[in-house]
Amino acid sequence: MRDTTLGFYVLGTICQCPRYLSYFNCLIGHRLNAYHYLADSNLDWGQDLFALWAWERAHAGQHYTLEPYFPAQGLVIVRANDFLGINDPEAYAWLRARAAPVATIGDSYLAFDIAPADR
């Protein structure tokens, strides 16, 4: 049993490669849960800009809003630290009150699907 557990943790760590900066072990569940446990420099040092750019190229025809200042609808993408209100507690209060992320881009960008009625 001990060898199986150790192997599970080793495999989980290897699967995180090359994104070790924002590594969380498998006990938190899905990567979408990471922002519930730690934020700020534990999650985001700006390392996911390349992941965001790759996502933007892969979804070139898709409409989305990146870090909107005012409430928006449709696909909304926000940095986890901004969503949590680390620097400005009021900035995304509207989003925190209405939505949960549906996906992550890299480890530090959260994607939300906001229906028009949710505004």
matplotlib code that plots the C-alpha trace (Angstrom):
import matplotlib.pyplot as plt

x = [0.0, 2.8, 4.6, 1.3, 0.8, 4.3, 4.1, 0.8, 2.5, 5.6, 3.4, 1.3, 4.4, 5.9, 2.6, 2.8, 6.0, 7.0, 4.6, 6.1, 5.7, 2.0, 2.1, -0.6, -0.8, -3.8, -5.5, -7.1, -8.9, -9.2, -6.8, -9.8, -9.8, -6.3, -7.5, -9.6, -6.4, -3.7, -3.3, -1.0, 2.6, 1.8, -0.3, 0.7, 3.9, 2.7, 4.1, 0.9, 1.0, 2.4, -0.4, -2.9, -1.4, -1.5, -5.1, -5.9, -4.3, -6.1, -9.5, -9.0, -12.6, -14.2, -15.5, -14.3, -13.6, -10.2, -10.2, -13.2, -13.4, -17.2, -19.6, -19.6, -21.4, -20.2, -16.8, -14.9, -11.2, -9.7, -6.5, -7.1, -5.6, -7.8, -10.9, -10.1, -9.6, -6.0, -5.1, -8.6, -11.4, -14.2, -12.8, -14.6, -17.1, -19.9, -18.1, -17.5, -21.1, -22.5, -20.2, -17.7, -14.9, -15.5, -11.9, -8.4, -5.8, -2.4, -2.8, -3.5, -6.2, -9.8, -12.5, -16.1, -19.2, -21.6, -25.1, -27.0, -29.4, -26.4, -25.4]
y = [0.0, 2.4, 1.8, 2.5, 5.8, 6.9, 6.0, 7.9, 11.1, 10.7, 10.2, 13.3, 15.4, 14.2, 15.0, 18.6, 19.1, 21.8, 23.8, 23.2, 26.8, 26.4, 22.7, 21.3, 17.7, 15.5, 15.9, 19.1, 17.3, 19.0, 21.8, 24.1, 23.9, 25.4, 29.0, 27.8, 26.8, 29.2, 32.3, 35.3, 34.2, 30.6, 30.4, 33.2, 34.9, 35.8, 32.4, 31.6, 34.4, 31.9, 29.4, 32.3, 33.2, 29.6, 29.3, 32.5, 31.1, 27.8, 29.6, 32.5, 32.5, 32.3, 35.4, 36.0, 38.8, 39.0, 40.6, 42.9, 45.9, 45.9, 42.9, 40.9, 37.9, 34.9, 33.5, 35.6, 35.0, 36.4, 35.8, 33.9, 36.6, 39.2, 37.0, 36.5, 40.2, 40.0, 43.6, 45.1, 43.4, 45.1, 44.4, 41.1, 41.0, 40.7, 37.6, 36.0, 36.4, 34.8, 32.2, 29.4, 28.7, 26.1, 25.7, 26.9, 28.3, 27.3, 27.3, 31.0, 32.0, 31.1, 30.8, 31.5, 31.0, 33.8, 33.5, 36.8, 36.2, 35.9, 39.6]
z = [0.0, 0.9, -2.4, -4.3, -2.5, -3.0, -6.7, -7.0, -5.6, -7.8, -10.9, -10.0, -9.6, -12.9, -14.7, -13.5, -15.6, -16.6, -14.5, -11.1, -9.9, -9.3, -8.3, -6.0, -5.2, -6.1, -2.7, -3.9, -6.7, -10.1, -10.9, -10.9, -7.1, -6.7, -6.1, -3.2, -1.3, -2.2, -4.4, -4.9, -5.5, -4.7, -7.9, -10.2, -11.1, -14.6, -15.9, -17.7, -20.3, -22.8, -22.0, -22.5, -25.9, -27.0, -25.9, -27.8, -31.0, -30.6, -30.1, -32.7, -33.9, -30.5, -28.8, -25.2, -22.9, -21.1, -17.7, -18.2, -15.9, -16.0, -15.8, -19.0, -20.5, -22.5, -22.0, -19.5, -18.6, -15.5, -13.5, -10.3, -8.1, -9.7, -9.3, -5.6, -5.1, -4.0, -5.2, -5.5, -3.5, -5.4, -9.0, -9.6, -6.8, -9.5, -10.9, -7.5, -6.5, -9.7, -11.2, -10.7, -13.2, -15.9, -16.9, -16.4, -18.9, -17.6, -13.9, -13.1, -15.5, -14.8, -17.6, -16.8, -18.9, -18.0, -19.3, -20.1, -17.1, -14.7, -15.2]

ax = plt.figure().add_subplot(projection="3d")
ax.plot(x, y, z, "-o")
ax.set_aspect("equal")
plt.show()
